[in-house]
């Protein structure tokens, strides 16, 4: 079982650019959540997708958007990057309304 | 979701039990206590969760006080691989996606 896989693992962007991060959930999972973890802080909830729709959203601006595909995989898009968007972006998958979250290893984004 | 308070850091000797405390004095009746840990440079890993009763699995035990205002995560025989940041999270309902992570407790297991 491959678990949650994320790509890319590392990337560097400049201010104002756009980035897309990808996540494949654990086999059998239908729900994907995204978290942002700044250096030295705990992860912060961005949003959650189920049945290809955003179901819950944390306190993040509209520059952060996402998508879930029919095969349950997901993308996180961030537009107009700011220096403060530099962080580890974590994807977590789960079975809808049941059980714990399984996290991937994350995508580390550096904005210069 | 209820706020949690954890000590910023703890040490534990290898092979001994690690007892990590968490205060959640404002917890509501329908809120669960979850524990996750994050080993350096990895994603968080689920450990255990509970509502009222004590729980045990292959990784750890969770002891919740009768008034549910605090809990303790117990790693029975700590190893060097248990060195990590441990997060205590209180959230409504099992299967919650919007977890509020604090800064957690940095557990260092010492040889």
Interface residues (C-beta under 8 A of the other chain):
Chain A: X4 X31 X33 X35 X40 X41 X42 X43 X44 X45 X48 X55 X56 X58 X90 X92 X94 X95 X96 X97 X98 X99 X100 X101 X102 X103 X104 X105 X106
Chain B: X34 X36 X41 X42 X43 X44 X45 X46 X49 X87 X93 X94 X95 X97 X98 X99 X100 X101 X102 X103 X104
